[in-house]
Every structure is written in structure tokens, then in C-alpha cells.
Amino acid sequence: MGAHSLTWSSPSPPLNLGPDEVHLWRASLALPSAVVVELYHSLSDEERERAQRYHSATARHRFLAGRGLLRTILGSYLRVKGHQIAFRQSDHGKPLLDDPGTGLYFNVSHSHELALFAITRRGEVGVDVERVRPFPNEVSVAERFFSPCECQRLRTLAPEHRTEAFFHVWTRKEACLKALGVGLAQGLERVEVNLGPDEPARLLRLDGEERRAAHWSLLNLVPAPGYVGALALEGKDFRLLGWHWPEG
Ligand SMILES: CC(C)(COP(=O)(O)OP(=O)(O)OC[C@H]1O[C@@H](n2cnc3c(N)ncnc32)[C@H](O)[C@@H]1OP(=O)(O)O)[C@@H](O)C(=O)NCCC(=O)NCCS
């Protein structure tokens, strides 16, 4: 699969994040209602209002679970309660910790019932996860979102391998864009990635330059059966640890 082999462990608090570490958390969003009610108390008014706007009860439940878990996990590193955490947004909507003094960077992705949270002190990070699902028109969708080279490589694959390869490219590109924190609409052409599900993920070009891309790390993830994902950050030497929520 070319996926980074990552073991998912249950950590015991207190959580410590070394300067060279990246912690990747995976969690199910299909939490019992009682747990989500508990998490709800840690949310801001704005987050509660956003939750109200979901028409589907399942989508609302997953949003509340995801935001509540994000606050709980960040709070474990910062030694504060989830409700004490304040977020702000970058110009393109990337959630950031309001207090830059924490030195903590994070990014979140969710698909269906699974969420991934990447936390590090190294700098901006991006993570993306997608449930691999039947996608009959992947080539025409790729023509809209992928570079000509990425599309060409997708077309050369046997049809039975295309769906998985499509989601690998999608998550690799999104993870890079989310690390850059740019809006996806403006940023899609900035990153070009490799395609093969069996190859280690690689950022091939950033803004058309191989030299700039060479400084980046991009990792394939298979966080659960039926899901693929990717993690992106600038720099090479770091230690990646996988944690499974609930902790302890
Ligand atoms: C949010 C976005 C960055 C990604 O959306 P997505 O893949 O559907 O959703 P994910 O679950 O992976 O990520 C959502 C999370 O990313 C974070 N996020 C939002 N904007 C972000 C940005 N500009 N940069 C980084 N992270 C961002 C938020 O934490 C968000 O969580 P929330 O919805 O609970 O607030 C969105 O900007 C988007 O435009 N998606 C369009 C998809 C697309 O064009 N894909 C082409 C890939 S080839």
C-alpha cells in the first residue's frame, strides 16, 4: 500500500509533545449520545450555533463530537479544560489557536464516522481522510481538480485501481493544501503529488518547483479499514506517533 506504518496506541495522561514530534489522533465520531452531551458543554456559542444549522441529526452529532474531541485533545496538551480553548481562523478559514504563545499547531479532518487530529510544535500541518467509496466518474472529477499530469497518470491505471488511486491523490493534495492553510479553490494548482497507491506519497511540485517540494514530508495513511488519508508538513526529521481516542 505504500502507507506509513503507524501503530495506534492509547496514551496515558499527562500528554507531552516533544519539539520533534507529530501526534496523530484517530477517533470515531459515532460516540454515544451521553458522551456528546458532555462534550457539548465545552463548545463555544458560535460552535453551538453552527451545530444547529446542520439539518441532519447524524451530521450534527458528528460535528459536535469532532469539535468536542478537538477541544479535549488540545486541552490535554495545554493542561486546560476544553471550554477554555479559544480559536480564531486564518484568512482562508483554517482554525488556529487564538493564543500563538501555546506554540501548538493542529489540523483536523473527518470523513463519515472517522476523525483525524494532527498536533505538533514544528509548524503548520495538514491532514486529510476520506472513506474510499464507489466513485464511477473519478476521471471527470479528476479533470476538474487534478493537474494534467495527475489526470494522465490516473487514466493509465486499470479501472479497478482507479478509485483507490483517486482518493490517494485527493487526500495527498488536500493534506498539502491544508498545511499551507490556503483555500482549496485558489490552491489546487499549487501542489502536484504522485499517484500510485503502492508508492510512498510524495509532493512532486509546489508552485511548479521541485526544489520547494523537496523540503516537504507527505505520508500516506490507512487509519482504518476502508479509509485512506495523508499527512503533510514542511521539513523531514520528525517522529510520528499515532494515538487512539479515548485515551488511557
Ligand atoms: C475545509 C476544506 C479545507 C476541506 O474540506 P473537507 O476535505 O471537505 O473536510 P475535512 O474534514 O478534511 O476538513 C475540515 C476541517 O479542516 C479545517 N479547515 C477549514 N478550512 C481550512 C483551511 N483553509 N486550511 C486547513 N484546514 C482547514 C477545519 O478544522 C475543518 O473542520 P470543521 O469542518 O469541523 O471546522 C474546504 O476548504 C474545502 O474547500 N473542501 C473542498 C474539497 C476540494 O475542493 N477538494 C479538492 C481536493 S483535490
The ligand as a MOL file (V3000), in Angstrom:
LIG
                    3D

  0  0  0     0  0            999 V3000
M  V30 BEGIN CTAB
M  V30 COUNTS 48 50 0 0 0
M  V30 BEGIN ATOM
M  V30 1 C -12.4250 22.5820 4.7900 0
M  V30 2 C -11.7400 22.2700 3.4900 0
M  V30 3 C -10.3130 22.7900 3.5820 0
M  V30 4 C -11.5470 20.8010 3.3410 0
M  V30 5 O -12.7430 20.1980 3.4550 0
M  V30 6 P -13.0160 18.6420 3.5010 0
M  V30 7 O -11.9210 17.8230 2.9480 0
M  V30 8 O -14.3420 18.5080 2.9180 0
M  V30 9 O -13.1040 18.3930 5.0480 0
M  V30 10 P -12.0720 17.8560 6.1120 0
M  V30 11 O -12.8810 17.0980 7.0600 0
M  V30 12 O -10.8650 17.1930 5.5410 0
M  V30 13 O -11.5400 19.1900 6.8030 0
M  V30 14 C -12.4010 20.0210 7.5140 0
M  V30 15 C -11.6170 20.7160 8.5980 0
M  V30 16 O -10.4920 21.3730 8.0310 0
M  V30 17 C -10.2260 22.5560 8.7770 0
M  V30 18 N -10.1420 23.6580 7.8150 0
M  V30 19 C -11.0960 24.5030 7.3490 0
M  V30 20 N -10.5700 25.3670 6.4610 0
M  V30 21 C -9.2570 25.0530 6.3470 0
M  V30 22 C -8.1690 25.6060 5.5820 0
M  V30 23 N -8.3210 26.6320 4.7540 0
M  V30 24 N -6.9430 25.0290 5.7150 0
M  V30 25 C -6.7630 23.9940 6.5460 0
M  V30 26 N -7.7530 23.4370 7.2980 0
M  V30 27 C -8.9840 23.9580 7.1940 0
M  V30 28 C -11.3440 22.7050 9.7990 0
M  V30 29 O -10.8570 22.2260 11.0350 0
M  V30 30 C -12.4220 21.7780 9.2770 0
M  V30 31 O -13.1520 21.1930 10.3300 0
M  V30 32 P -14.6250 21.6950 10.6910 0
M  V30 33 O -15.4420 21.4990 9.4580 0
M  V30 34 O -15.0350 20.8170 11.8130 0
M  V30 35 O -14.4700 23.1350 11.0560 0
M  V30 36 C -12.5760 23.0200 2.4610 0
M  V30 37 O -11.9130 24.2320 2.2840 0
M  V30 38 C -12.8180 22.6730 1.0310 0
M  V30 39 O -12.8120 23.5910 0.2520 0
M  V30 40 N -13.0550 21.4900 0.5520 0
M  V30 41 C -13.3580 21.2790 -0.8950 0
M  V30 42 C -12.8840 19.9750 -1.3900 0
M  V30 43 C -11.9790 20.1080 -2.6250 0
M  V30 44 O -12.0440 21.0160 -3.4290 0
M  V30 45 N -11.0680 19.1360 -2.7850 0
M  V30 46 C -10.1470 19.0730 -3.8330 0
M  V30 47 C -9.0010 18.1490 -3.4420 0
M  V30 48 S -8.0890 17.5820 -4.7700 0
M  V30 END ATOM
M  V30 BEGIN BOND
M  V30 1 1 1 2
M  V30 2 1 2 3
M  V30 3 1 2 4
M  V30 4 1 2 36
M  V30 5 1 4 5
M  V30 6 1 5 6
M  V30 7 2 6 7
M  V30 8 1 6 8
M  V30 9 1 6 9
M  V30 10 1 9 10
M  V30 11 2 10 11
M  V30 12 1 10 12
M  V30 13 1 10 13
M  V30 14 1 13 14
M  V30 15 1 14 15
M  V30 16 1 15 16
M  V30 17 1 15 30
M  V30 18 1 16 17
M  V30 19 1 17 18
M  V30 20 1 17 28
M  V30 21 1 18 19
M  V30 22 1 18 27
M  V30 23 2 19 20
M  V30 24 1 20 21
M  V30 25 1 21 22
M  V30 26 2 21 27
M  V30 27 1 22 23
M  V30 28 2 22 24
M  V30 29 1 24 25
M  V30 30 2 25 26
M  V30 31 1 26 27
M  V30 32 1 28 29
M  V30 33 1 28 30
M  V30 34 1 30 31
M  V30 35 1 31 32
M  V30 36 2 32 33
M  V30 37 1 32 34
M  V30 38 1 32 35
M  V30 39 1 36 37
M  V30 40 1 36 38
M  V30 41 2 38 39
M  V30 42 1 38 40
M  V30 43 1 40 41
M  V30 44 1 41 42
M  V30 45 1 42 43
M  V30 46 2 43 44
M  V30 47 1 43 45
M  V30 48 1 45 46
M  V30 49 1 46 47
M  V30 50 1 47 48
M  V30 END BOND
M  V30 END CTAB
M  END
